[in-house]
Amino acid sequence: MGATIKCVAIDDEPLALDIIRNFCQRLGGIEITTFTQPLEGFNHIVDTRPDVVFLDIEMGDVDGLSIARRLPAETCFIFTTAYLRYALDGFDLDAVDYLHKPFSYARFQAAFNKAIRRLGQNQIQSSGQSIVVKQDYNNISIPIDDIIYVEAMEGYSKIFRLSGNCVVTRLILKNLLQLLPETDFVRVHRSFVVNRSKIRTFSRTKITLTNGVEIPVGRLYASTL
């Protein structure tokens, strides 16, 4: 199940907002709402909690830096400004990136990808019955009971499901394991976490899962298993 990335852009220049809107459309999978009135945009952010915010800095009487300081703690925001002198302030406020106008589509795409990675690290949610992870630009909801095992890849994790679908997320295995119920999942190898209820047979060297897949048991994990 995919979900659209919700974005808000605040800039007192309509042309700048047109460029951001166009770039978002080129990326696809993004719902973008734009505001030329900073306080109106800020109130919308507080009410709707978008995934990513694009924020100009010098906007007449309103300072974008002051808006950034008041954003909800989980908000990923990217500064878009013509003034380089604010770059240090931007990073001090933990901005995802700092786009110096005029910026190219490639530079915009790189900044947006940073925001997606930040979302994957900071806004993954865990509930009693399912977890939500990022795959590409989509939120994927996975029921706990549907997960058979998880395999570590280089900088990613691959989640194997009973339904047959496989989800690849940028979460590393260690961080993904923190989202899973400790009573239901066990790490059996530096590259594998398995659902305890999906184990058919096991020994100190190998596990056979209910779908017939065999998983190696690491020497350091054998005693725990």
Buried (B, 14 or more C-beta within 10 A) or exposed (E): EEBBBBBBBBBBBEEBBEBBBEBBEEBEEBEBBBBBBBEEBBEBBEEEEBBBBBBBBEBEEBBBBEBBEEBEEEBBBBBBBEEEEBBEBBEEBEBBBBBBEEBEEEBBEEBBBBBBBBBBEEBBEBEEEBBBBBBEBBBBBBEBBBBBBBBBEEEBBBBBBBEEEEBBBBBBBEBBBEBBEEEBBBBBBEBBBBBEEBBEEBEEEEBBBEEEBEBEBBEEBBEEB
